[in-house]
Amino acid sequence: MKSIRKRLATATVATLVAGNLFGSELFAQASGNDIDKQEFSETDIQGDVYISERNEMLEKSSRDFYNLNSNNLSRNQSGPRVDISTLTVSHKEAKIGDVVTIGANITSDTAIRSVQIWLQRPRGGTVDIFETEATASLNTNTGRWEIRFPVTDQIQEGTWQIAHFSIQTTNSSTWTIIRNSALGTSGIRQDLSAASFIVSHDFTEDTNRFPDISAPIIDLSTLTVSNKNPRIGETITVGVNVTDDTAVSDVLITYRGPSGGRPTTGLFQNFASFNPNTGLWELRIPITTQTEEGLWQIEDIFTTDPNRNSASIRNSDLGTWGTREDLSAGDFTVGEVTVPTPEPTPEPEIPSQPTPEPTPEPEKPTQPEIEDFTPIWNGHNMSPVFDSIYYLNRYADLRHMGAQEAFNHFINHGMEEGRQAHASFNVKIYRNNYSDLNAAFGDNLPQYFMHFITTGRFEGRNATTEIPAMPTPEKPTLPETDKFSPIWKGHDMSTVFDADFYRNKYNDLKHMSAKEAFTHFINHGMQEARQAHVNFNVSAYRNRYEDLRDAFGDDLPQYYLHFVTNGRSENRSAQ
C-alpha cells in the first residue's frame, strides 16, 4: 500500500503542476533524499495545507516560467546549470525487467531545493505528445541527480526522451528551465538526446534483437511540386521520398489555404500514393474553379509504418510545436482566373408555320443502367457513405452522370460541400452528435466521412438521427449530515460517483462518510478502476471505445473525466 500511496502522492503533485503550468504535461520532482527512503503519509496525499502550499508555489512558478528567455534564466542571474556533457543513460535499449538510470551533474552557487525531470513517452497511435513523471534523487557517490526508471509491461514501447529539466534553489522561487531542443520552443533549449532510450516488450534472448520501433524517415531534399503556378483545369503532383526499415504504410499531406485554416473545396488533406517509377510518395491535386486563389502551403507531412511507428514534420512558418522544417518546396500559387463574358446570342426569328398535324407523344427514355463498380478511395471501400443511385437521385445537377463520374464528383466536391450520398450517413448529423469529432476535425468535413468508414460504424455511432442530450439522473436523498456536491477540478462527478453505491459495493469503505468516500475515490478509487456509480464501469467504457484508448492509454482517471465532460452527452455506454 505504501508504494501505491507514493505513486498517488507524486501523481497529485503532477496534476497540480499540469493545471498551472503546461496543461497536459506531467513532471518529476527531485529532492536531496534517497528515493528508496521517500514516504508519503495520508496527510501528504489529502491534507489541505499541503495542497494549499503546492498551489501557491505552482501559481508563482507558472508566472515566472513564462517570463524566461535565453538572456534571462531567472532573477538570479547566477542560477543553477545542467552540465549537458555529463548527461548519460544506462540502457540505450531496454526490455521488461531492466531499470534505466538517467543522470547529470547540476551545479549552483546556492543549495538546490528541487529538480524536476520531465520524460516524454512514445506517441503510440496518435499524433498527440504525452509526458510522464519520474522522481530523481542526488547520488552522493557520483554527485549526479539521477532517476531510476523500471521497465514493466505497462511501460509504453518506443523511444523515450527527456522533455526538460526544471531546477529551483533554496533562495529563489523562480525555476530555471532547460528544454529539449527537439521538442520545445520556449525557455533555454539544448540537445538532450544523449539520454534517449528505446523500450521494447518483445526482446528475446535467442535473437538478441528488438522489433522494429523506428519511425519512417521523410527526406525533405526530395520534396517537389510539379507546377508552382497552376491554372484551372490542371492537376499538380506533390512528391516526397519516405523510407522505413520495414515498410511505409501511409503518407498524409495536409495543405493550408490562402485564407488560413483547413483546405477548402477541391483541395483537401489526403493520403499520398507510392509511384514506383519515381520512387516518391505522390499526391495529385486537381485545380478547379472552387480552389481558393493565392498561396497554398504544406502544413504538415505525417507518415506511419506497419508497426504504428510514426513521424511528423510541420511547416516552420505555420507551426509552433513538434519537428518544424522549411516545407516551402511544396508551395504553389493559384492565380486570379479571368472568365471572359460571352457575347449575347440574338434569338433567331421564328418563321410562321402552318399548324402541324398532331404527333404521337414520344416514349419516355429509359434511364440508363448504373454501371457496376466498387467505390474505392485511398484503399478504403466508401460504400457505407456512398450509393451512386441515391446520390444521383438526390441531386438534380448530377443526374446526367454515370456512377463513376458521380463518385469522382463526391470525392472532389461532394464531401467538402456536406452532400449526403447514402441513406445511412448524414455528415451534418454525425458532426452534431459527437463533440469529440467536432473538436478533432472542425470544418474539415471529409474527415467525418473517413472516420465513419474506419471507426465510427464499428463503434455503432449514429449518423442518421439527432441524439438528444442525456438527462442528468436524480441523486438519491442522503442524510442531512451526508449532503455534499462531489466536485473535482470544477466538474460535478455525480454521474460517476454515488457515495451510497460506492460504500455498499466495497467492504473497506463502509465505515466512511460520504465526503471521506469521495476523497478515497479521487485519490485511490479511479486509479484502481473501482466502480462508484451503477451507470459507469470504467473497464467497460475503456474496452468499448478505441478512440479513448488511443487518447488516454492506461490513464484511468481520464476515462472518468471524459464521461463526465463528453461521453454522457454523446450517449456513450459505460456498462
C-alpha positions as CSV (number, residue, x, y, z in Angstrom):
1,M,0.0,0.0,0.0
2,K,3.0,2.3,0.7
3,S,4.1,2.1,-2.9
4,I,0.6,2.9,-4.1
5,R,0.5,5.9,-1.8
6,K,3.9,7.1,-3.1
7,R,2.7,7.0,-6.7
8,L,-0.6,8.7,-5.8
9,A,1.2,11.5,-3.9
10,T,3.5,12.1,-6.8
11,A,0.5,12.0,-9.2
12,T,-1.2,14.6,-7.0
13,V,1.8,16.9,-7.4
14,A,1.9,16.2,-11.1
15,T,-1.8,17.0,-11.5
16,L,-1.3,20.3,-9.7
17,V,1.6,21.3,-12.0
18,A,-0.4,20.2,-15.0
19,G,-3.2,22.6,-14.0
20,N,-0.9,25.6,-13.5
21,L,2.0,25.3,-15.9
22,F,1.6,23.1,-19.0
23,G,-1.9,21.7,-19.4
24,S,-1.4,18.0,-20.2
25,E,2.2,17.6,-19.2
26,L,3.3,15.8,-16.0
27,F,6.6,16.3,-14.2
28,A,9.1,14.5,-11.9
29,Q,10.1,16.2,-8.7
30,A,13.5,15.6,-7.2
31,S,14.8,16.1,-3.7
32,G,18.0,15.6,-1.7
33,N,16.6,12.5,0.0
34,D,17.3,9.0,-1.3
35,I,14.4,7.8,-3.5
36,D,14.2,4.5,-1.7
37,K,13.6,6.2,1.6
38,Q,10.9,8.6,0.5
39,E,7.5,8.1,2.1
40,F,4.1,9.8,1.8
41,S,1.6,9.8,4.5
42,E,-2.2,10.2,4.2
43,T,-1.7,13.8,5.2
44,D,0.7,14.3,2.3
45,I,-1.9,13.0,-0.1
46,Q,-5.1,14.5,1.3
47,G,-4.0,17.4,3.6
48,D,-5.5,20.8,2.8
49,V,-2.3,22.5,4.0
50,Y,-0.1,20.5,1.7
51,I,-2.4,21.2,-1.3
52,S,-2.6,24.9,-0.5
53,E,1.2,25.3,-0.2
54,R,1.6,23.4,-3.5
55,N,-0.9,25.6,-5.3
56,E,0.7,28.8,-4.0
57,M,4.2,27.6,-5.2
58,L,2.9,26.4,-8.6
59,E,0.9,29.6,-9.3
60,K,4.0,31.7,-8.8
61,S,6.1,29.2,-10.8
62,S,3.7,29.5,-13.7
63,R,4.1,33.3,-13.7
64,D,7.8,33.1,-13.5
65,F,8.2,30.4,-16.2
66,Y,6.6,32.4,-18.9
67,N,8.9,35.3,-18.3
68,L,12.0,33.2,-19.0
69,N,14.1,33.7,-22.2
70,S,17.5,32.9,-23.5
71,N,19.1,36.1,-21.9
72,N,17.4,35.9,-18.5
73,L,17.3,32.4,-16.9
74,S,15.8,33.9,-13.8
75,R,16.1,36.9,-11.5
76,N,19.1,35.1,-10.0
77,Q,21.5,35.6,-13.0
78,S,24.0,33.1,-11.5
79,G,21.3,30.4,-11.4
80,P,21.7,26.6,-11.5
81,R,23.1,24.9,-14.5
82,V,22.9,21.4,-16.1
83,D,26.2,20.1,-17.4
84,I,24.8,18.5,-20.6
85,S,28.2,16.8,-21.2
86,T,27.6,14.6,-18.2
87,L,24.1,13.6,-19.3
88,T,24.0,9.8,-19.7
89,V,21.6,6.8,-19.8
90,S,22.4,3.3,-18.6
91,H,20.4,1.5,-21.3
92,K,20.0,2.7,-24.9
93,E,17.8,-0.3,-25.5
94,A,15.7,-1.7,-22.6
95,K,13.4,-4.7,-22.1
96,I,10.9,-5.7,-19.4
97,G,12.8,-6.1,-16.1
98,D,15.5,-3.6,-16.8
99,V,16.0,-0.5,-14.7
100,V,17.1,2.5,-16.8
101,T,19.2,5.1,-14.9
102,I,19.5,8.7,-16.3
103,G,21.8,11.2,-14.6
104,A,23.5,14.5,-15.0
105,N,25.6,16.9,-12.9
106,I,23.7,20.0,-11.8
107,T,25.7,22.9,-10.2
108,S,24.6,26.0,-8.4
109,D,26.0,28.8,-6.3
110,T,23.3,28.1,-3.7
111,A,21.7,24.9,-2.5
112,I,19.3,23.2,-4.8
113,R,15.7,22.9,-3.4
114,S,14.2,20.7,-6.0
115,V,14.7,19.2,-9.5
116,Q,12.0,18.3,-11.9
117,I,12.8,15.9,-14.8
118,W,10.1,15.6,-17.5
119,L,10.1,12.4,-19.7
120,Q,8.2,12.2,-22.9
121,R,6.6,8.9,-23.8
122,P,6.4,7.5,-27.3
123,R,3.3,8.7,-29.3
124,G,1.7,5.4,-29.8
125,G,-1.2,5.5,-32.3
126,T,-1.9,9.3,-32.2
127,V,0.0,12.5,-33.0
128,D,-0.5,13.9,-29.6
129,I,2.6,14.4,-27.3
130,F,2.4,12.7,-23.9
131,E,4.8,13.2,-20.9
132,T,5.2,11.2,-17.7
133,E,6.8,11.6,-14.4
134,A,9.9,10.1,-12.8
135,T,11.4,11.0,-9.4
136,A,15.1,12.0,-9.3
137,S,17.4,11.9,-6.3
138,L,21.0,13.1,-5.6
139,N,23.6,10.3,-5.8
140,T,26.1,11.3,-3.1
141,N,28.7,8.9,-4.6
142,T,28.7,10.4,-8.1
143,G,27.4,13.9,-7.3
144,R,24.8,13.4,-10.0
145,W,21.0,13.9,-10.0
146,E,19.6,10.5,-11.2
147,I,16.3,8.8,-12.0
148,R,15.8,5.1,-11.9
149,F,13.2,4.0,-14.4
150,P,11.9,0.4,-14.0
151,V,10.6,-1.1,-17.3
152,T,7.4,-3.2,-16.9
153,D,4.8,-4.5,-19.2
154,Q,2.9,-1.3,-18.5
155,I,5.6,1.0,-19.9
156,Q,4.9,2.1,-23.5
157,E,7.1,0.8,-26.2
158,G,9.2,3.1,-28.4
159,T,11.6,6.0,-27.9
160,W,11.6,7.8,-24.6
161,Q,13.2,11.3,-24.3
162,I,13.9,14.0,-21.7
163,A,11.4,16.8,-22.3
164,H,13.1,19.3,-20.0
165,F,14.8,19.9,-16.6
166,S,13.3,22.4,-14.1
167,I,15.6,23.4,-11.2
168,Q,14.9,25.6,-8.2
169,T,17.3,26.8,-5.5
170,T,16.6,27.4,-1.8
171,N,16.9,31.2,-2.2
172,S,14.6,31.6,-5.2
173,S,11.0,30.9,-6.1
174,T,12.0,31.1,-9.8
175,W,12.6,28.0,-12.0
176,T,15.5,27.5,-14.4
177,I,14.2,25.6,-17.5
178,I,16.4,23.6,-19.8
179,R,14.2,22.2,-22.6
180,N,14.9,19.6,-25.2
181,S,15.6,21.5,-28.4
182,A,13.8,18.8,-30.5
183,L,10.5,19.2,-28.5
184,G,10.1,22.8,-27.2
185,T,10.3,26.4,-28.4
186,S,10.3,28.3,-25.1
187,G,13.0,28.8,-22.4
188,I,16.6,27.6,-22.8
189,R,16.8,24.8,-25.4
190,Q,19.7,22.2,-25.6
191,D,20.3,18.9,-27.2
192,L,19.2,16.3,-24.6
193,S,19.3,13.3,-27.0
194,A,22.1,11.7,-25.0
195,A,19.5,10.4,-22.5
196,S,17.1,9.0,-25.1
197,F,16.4,5.3,-24.9
198,I,14.2,2.6,-26.6
199,V,11.8,0.3,-24.7
200,S,10.6,-3.0,-26.3
201,H,8.4,-5.7,-24.8
202,D,9.3,-8.3,-27.5
203,F,13.0,-8.5,-26.9
204,T,14.2,-12.2,-27.0
205,E,17.5,-13.6,-25.8
206,D,17.6,-16.1,-28.7
207,T,17.8,-13.4,-31.4
208,N,19.1,-10.6,-29.1
209,R,17.2,-8.2,-31.3
210,F,14.4,-5.7,-30.8
211,P,11.4,-5.4,-33.1
212,D,11.0,-2.5,-35.4
213,I,10.3,0.6,-33.4
214,S,12.0,3.1,-35.7
215,A,9.8,5.7,-37.4
216,P,9.9,6.3,-41.2
217,I,12.3,8.9,-42.5
218,I,11.0,11.9,-44.6
219,D,13.7,13.1,-47.0
220,L,12.8,16.8,-47.5
221,S,15.5,17.2,-50.1
222,T,13.2,15.3,-52.5
223,L,10.1,17.4,-51.8
224,T,8.8,18.8,-55.1
225,V,5.7,20.2,-56.7
226,S,5.1,19.8,-60.5
227,N,3.8,23.3,-61.1
228,K,4.3,26.3,-58.9
229,N,1.7,28.4,-60.7
230,P,-1.2,26.0,-61.8
231,R,-4.2,27.1,-63.7
232,I,-7.8,26.0,-63.5
233,G,-8.3,22.5,-65.0
234,E,-4.7,21.4,-64.4
235,T,-3.7,18.8,-61.9
236,I,-0.4,19.2,-59.9
237,T,1.6,16.5,-58.3
238,V,3.4,16.9,-54.9
239,G,6.0,14.2,-54.2
240,V,8.5,13.3,-51.4
241,N,10.7,10.3,-50.6
242,V,9.8,8.4,-47.4
243,T,11.7,5.3,-46.3
244,D,11.5,2.8,-43.4
245,D,13.3,-0.2,-42.1
246,T,10.3,-2.4,-42.8
247,A,7.7,-0.6,-45.0
248,V,5.8,2.7,-45.2
249,S,2.1,2.3,-44.6
250,D,0.7,5.8,-45.1
251,V,1.9,9.3,-46.0
252,L,-0.6,12.0,-45.2
253,I,0.0,15.5,-46.7
254,T,-2.1,18.5,-45.4
255,Y,-2.2,21.8,-47.1
256,R,-3.3,25.2,-45.6
257,G,-5.1,27.5,-48.0
258,P,-4.5,31.2,-48.5
259,S,-7.2,32.3,-46.0
260,G,-5.8,30.0,-43.3
261,G,-7.4,27.1,-41.6
262,R,-8.1,23.7,-43.2
263,P,-8.3,23.2,-47.0
264,T,-11.5,24.1,-48.9
265,T,-13.5,22.6,-51.7
266,G,-11.5,21.0,-54.4
267,L,-8.3,20.6,-52.3
268,F,-8.1,18.8,-49.0
269,Q,-5.9,16.7,-46.7
270,N,-5.3,13.4,-48.4
271,F,-3.1,10.3,-48.4
272,A,-0.3,10.1,-51.0
273,S,0.3,7.0,-53.2
274,F,3.7,5.5,-53.9
275,N,4.9,5.9,-57.5
276,P,7.3,3.1,-58.3
277,N,8.6,5.0,-61.4
278,T,9.8,8.0,-59.4
279,G,10.3,6.3,-56.1
280,L,8.3,9.1,-54.4
281,W,5.1,9.2,-52.4
282,E,2.9,11.5,-54.6
283,L,-0.3,13.4,-54.0
284,R,-2.3,14.6,-57.1
285,I,-4.3,17.8,-56.6
286,P,-6.9,18.9,-59.2
287,I,-7.2,22.7,-59.5
288,T,-10.8,23.6,-60.0
289,T,-13.0,26.8,-60.1
290,Q,-13.6,26.1,-56.4
291,T,-9.9,26.2,-55.5
292,E,-9.1,29.4,-53.5
293,E,-6.8,31.8,-55.2
294,G,-3.4,32.6,-53.5
295,L,-0.6,30.8,-51.8
296,W,-1.1,27.2,-50.7
297,Q,1.5,25.8,-48.2
298,I,2.1,22.4,-46.8
299,E,1.0,22.4,-43.1
300,D,2.5,19.0,-42.2
301,I,3.6,15.7,-43.5
302,F,2.7,12.7,-41.4
303,T,3.8,9.0,-42.0
304,T,3.4,5.6,-40.3
305,D,4.8,2.1,-40.8
306,P,3.0,-1.3,-40.2
307,N,4.2,-1.3,-36.6
308,R,2.5,2.1,-35.9
309,N,5.8,4.0,-35.6
310,S,5.1,7.5,-36.9
311,A,6.9,10.7,-37.9
312,S,5.6,14.1,-38.5
313,I,7.2,17.3,-39.9
314,R,5.4,20.6,-39.6
315,N,5.9,23.8,-41.6
316,S,8.2,26.1,-39.6
317,D,6.3,29.1,-40.9
318,L,2.9,27.7,-39.6
319,G,3.5,25.5,-36.6
320,T,5.0,26.1,-33.1
321,W,5.3,22.6,-31.8
322,G,6.8,19.3,-32.9
323,T,9.5,18.9,-35.5
324,R,9.4,22.0,-37.7
325,E,11.2,22.4,-41.0
326,D,11.1,24.5,-44.2
327,L,8.4,23.0,-46.4
328,S,8.3,25.8,-48.9
329,A,9.5,23.5,-51.7
330,G,5.8,22.2,-51.7
331,D,4.3,25.7,-52.1
332,F,2.2,26.6,-55.1
333,T,0.1,29.7,-56.0
334,V,-3.3,29.7,-57.7
335,G,-3.6,32.9,-59.7
336,E,-6.6,35.0,-60.4
337,V,-8.9,33.5,-63.1
338,T,-10.4,35.7,-65.7
339,V,-13.5,34.2,-67.3
340,P,-14.5,36.1,-70.5
341,T,-18.0,37.3,-70.7
342,P,-19.7,35.6,-73.7
343,E,-21.3,37.8,-76.4
344,P,-25.1,37.7,-76.1
345,T,-26.6,35.5,-78.8
346,P,-29.5,37.1,-80.6
347,E,-32.7,35.0,-80.6
348,P,-33.4,33.7,-84.1
349,E,-36.6,34.8,-85.7
350,I,-39.2,32.1,-85.8
351,P,-40.9,32.0,-89.2
352,S,-44.6,31.4,-89.3
353,Q,-45.5,27.8,-90.0
354,P,-48.7,26.0,-90.7
355,T,-50.3,24.2,-87.9
356,P,-48.6,20.8,-87.7
357,E,-50.6,17.7,-87.5
358,P,-50.7,16.2,-84.0
359,T,-47.9,13.8,-83.5
360,P,-47.9,10.9,-81.0
361,E,-46.3,11.6,-77.6
362,P,-42.8,10.2,-77.7
363,E,-41.9,7.4,-75.2
364,K,-40.0,8.5,-72.1
365,P,-36.4,7.5,-72.4
366,T,-35.3,4.6,-70.2
367,Q,-32.9,5.7,-67.5
368,P,-29.5,4.1,-68.3
369,E,-28.4,1.4,-66.0
370,I,-25.8,2.3,-63.4
371,E,-22.6,0.5,-64.2
372,D,-21.4,-2.0,-61.6
373,F,-18.3,-0.8,-59.7
374,T,-16.9,-0.6,-56.2
375,P,-16.2,2.9,-54.9
376,I,-12.6,2.6,-53.6
377,W,-10.7,5.7,-52.4
378,N,-7.2,5.6,-50.8
379,G,-7.6,1.9,-50.2
380,H,-11.0,2.3,-48.4
381,N,-14.4,0.9,-49.6
382,M,-16.6,4.0,-49.4
383,S,-19.9,2.0,-49.9
384,P,-21.1,2.8,-46.3
385,V,-21.2,6.5,-47.2
386,F,-21.7,6.5,-51.0
387,D,-24.5,4.9,-53.0
388,S,-24.4,6.1,-56.6
389,I,-28.2,5.7,-57.2
390,Y,-29.1,7.5,-54.0
391,Y,-26.6,10.3,-54.9
392,L,-27.8,10.8,-58.4
393,N,-31.5,10.8,-57.5
394,R,-31.0,13.2,-54.6
395,Y,-29.3,16.0,-56.6
396,A,-30.7,17.2,-59.9
397,D,-27.4,18.7,-61.1
398,L,-25.8,15.2,-61.1
399,R,-28.4,13.1,-62.9
400,H,-26.7,13.2,-66.2
401,M,-23.6,11.5,-64.7
402,G,-22.7,7.8,-64.7
403,A,-21.8,6.0,-61.4
404,Q,-18.0,6.5,-61.8
405,E,-18.4,10.2,-62.7
406,A,-20.7,10.7,-59.7
407,F,-18.2,9.1,-57.4
408,N,-15.5,11.4,-58.7
409,H,-17.7,14.3,-58.0
410,F,-18.4,13.0,-54.5
411,I,-14.7,12.7,-53.7
412,N,-13.6,16.1,-55.3
413,H,-16.6,18.2,-54.3
414,G,-19.5,16.4,-52.5
415,M,-17.8,15.5,-49.2
416,E,-16.5,19.1,-48.8
417,E,-19.9,20.5,-49.6
418,G,-21.6,18.3,-47.0
419,R,-23.7,16.4,-49.5
420,Q,-25.4,13.2,-48.5
421,A,-24.6,10.2,-50.7
422,H,-26.1,7.4,-48.7
423,A,-29.4,7.0,-46.8
424,S,-27.5,5.8,-43.7
425,F,-25.0,8.7,-43.4
426,N,-25.6,12.4,-43.0
427,V,-22.4,14.2,-42.2
428,K,-24.1,17.2,-40.5
429,I,-26.0,14.9,-38.1
430,Y,-22.8,12.9,-37.5
431,R,-20.8,16.1,-36.7
432,N,-23.5,17.5,-34.4
433,N,-24.0,14.2,-32.5
434,Y,-20.4,13.8,-31.4
435,S,-18.4,16.7,-29.8
436,D,-15.2,14.7,-29.8
437,L,-15.3,14.5,-33.6
438,N,-16.2,18.2,-33.9
439,A,-13.2,19.0,-31.6
440,A,-10.9,16.9,-33.7
441,F,-12.0,17.7,-37.3
442,G,-13.7,21.2,-37.0
443,D,-14.9,22.2,-40.5
444,N,-12.8,19.5,-42.4
445,L,-15.9,17.6,-43.5
446,P,-14.2,14.8,-45.5
447,Q,-12.6,13.7,-42.2
448,Y,-16.0,12.9,-40.8
449,F,-16.8,10.6,-43.8
450,M,-13.4,8.8,-43.3
451,H,-13.9,8.4,-39.5
452,F,-17.2,6.7,-40.1
453,I,-15.7,4.4,-42.7
454,T,-12.7,3.4,-40.5
455,T,-14.0,3.6,-37.0
456,G,-17.5,5.1,-36.4
457,R,-19.7,2.4,-37.9
458,F,-17.9,-0.3,-35.9
459,E,-18.5,1.7,-32.7
460,G,-22.2,1.9,-33.5
461,R,-22.2,5.7,-33.9
462,N,-25.4,7.3,-35.2
463,A,-25.2,9.3,-38.4
464,T,-28.9,9.4,-39.3
465,T,-30.8,10.9,-36.4
466,E,-30.1,13.6,-33.9
467,I,-29.1,12.2,-30.4
468,P,-30.9,14.1,-27.6
469,A,-28.9,15.2,-24.7
470,M,-29.0,12.7,-21.9
471,P,-30.9,14.0,-18.8
472,T,-28.9,14.1,-15.6
473,P,-30.1,11.3,-13.3
474,E,-31.7,12.3,-10.0
475,K,-29.4,12.0,-7.0
476,P,-30.5,9.8,-4.1
477,T,-31.6,11.7,-0.9
478,L,-28.7,11.5,1.6
479,P,-28.9,12.0,5.4
480,E,-28.6,15.7,6.3
481,T,-25.0,15.2,7.5
482,D,-24.0,13.4,4.3
483,K,-25.2,16.0,1.8
484,F,-22.4,17.5,-0.3
485,S,-21.6,18.0,-4.0
486,P,-18.8,15.8,-5.4
487,I,-16.8,18.5,-7.2
488,W,-13.4,17.7,-8.7
489,K,-11.4,20.1,-10.9
490,G,-14.5,22.2,-11.3
491,H,-16.6,19.3,-12.6
492,D,-19.7,17.7,-10.9
493,M,-18.6,14.0,-10.6
494,S,-22.1,12.8,-9.6
495,T,-22.6,10.9,-12.9
496,V,-19.6,8.6,-12.0
497,F,-19.8,8.8,-8.2
498,D,-22.6,7.8,-5.9
499,A,-21.5,7.7,-2.2
500,D,-24.1,5.1,-1.1
501,F,-23.3,2.8,-4.1
502,Y,-19.6,3.1,-3.5
503,R,-19.7,2.3,0.2
504,N,-22.1,-0.6,-0.2
505,K,-20.0,-2.1,-3.0
506,Y,-16.7,-2.2,-1.1
507,N,-16.4,-3.5,2.5
508,D,-13.3,-1.5,3.2
509,L,-15.3,1.7,2.7
510,K,-18.4,1.1,4.7
511,H,-17.2,3.0,7.7
512,M,-16.6,6.2,5.7
513,S,-18.7,9.3,5.5
514,A,-19.8,10.4,2.0
515,K,-17.1,13.0,1.9
516,E,-14.4,10.6,3.0
517,A,-15.6,8.1,0.4
518,F,-15.3,10.7,-2.3
519,T,-11.8,11.7,-1.2
520,H,-10.9,8.0,-1.4
521,F,-12.4,7.7,-4.9
522,I,-10.4,10.7,-6.2
523,N,-7.1,9.6,-4.6
524,H,-7.4,5.9,-5.0
525,G,-10.6,4.5,-6.5
526,M,-10.3,5.9,-10.0
527,Q,-6.7,4.7,-10.4
528,E,-7.8,1.3,-9.1
529,A,-10.7,1.1,-11.6
530,R,-13.3,0.9,-8.8
531,Q,-16.9,1.4,-9.8
532,A,-18.6,4.2,-7.9
533,H,-21.9,4.5,-9.8
534,V,-24.4,2.0,-11.1
535,N,-24.2,3.6,-14.6
536,F,-20.5,3.8,-15.0
537,N,-17.9,1.0,-15.2
538,V,-14.5,2.3,-16.3
539,S,-13.3,-1.1,-17.6
540,A,-16.3,-1.5,-19.9
541,Y,-16.0,2.2,-21.1
542,R,-12.3,1.8,-21.9
543,N,-12.8,-1.6,-23.8
544,R,-15.8,-0.3,-25.8
545,Y,-14.1,2.8,-27.4
546,E,-10.9,2.6,-29.3
547,D,-10.6,6.4,-29.7
548,L,-10.5,6.8,-26.0
549,R,-7.8,4.1,-25.6
550,D,-5.7,5.8,-28.2
551,A,-6.1,9.1,-26.4
552,F,-5.7,8.1,-22.7
553,G,-4.0,4.7,-22.7
554,D,-3.6,3.4,-19.1
555,D,-4.5,6.8,-17.5
556,L,-7.8,5.6,-15.9
557,P,-8.9,8.9,-14.3
558,Q,-9.1,10.4,-17.7
559,Y,-11.8,8.0,-18.7
560,Y,-14.0,9.0,-15.7
561,L,-13.4,12.7,-16.6
562,H,-14.2,12.2,-20.3
563,F,-17.6,10.6,-19.5
564,V,-18.4,13.5,-17.2
565,T,-17.5,16.2,-19.7
566,N,-18.3,14.5,-23.1
567,G,-19.2,10.8,-23.0
568,R,-22.5,11.2,-21.2
569,S,-23.8,13.9,-23.6
570,E,-22.7,11.8,-26.6
571,N,-24.8,8.9,-25.2
572,R,-21.8,6.6,-24.9
573,S,-22.3,3.4,-23.0
574,A,-20.3,2.7,-19.9
575,Q,-21.8,-0.6,-18.7
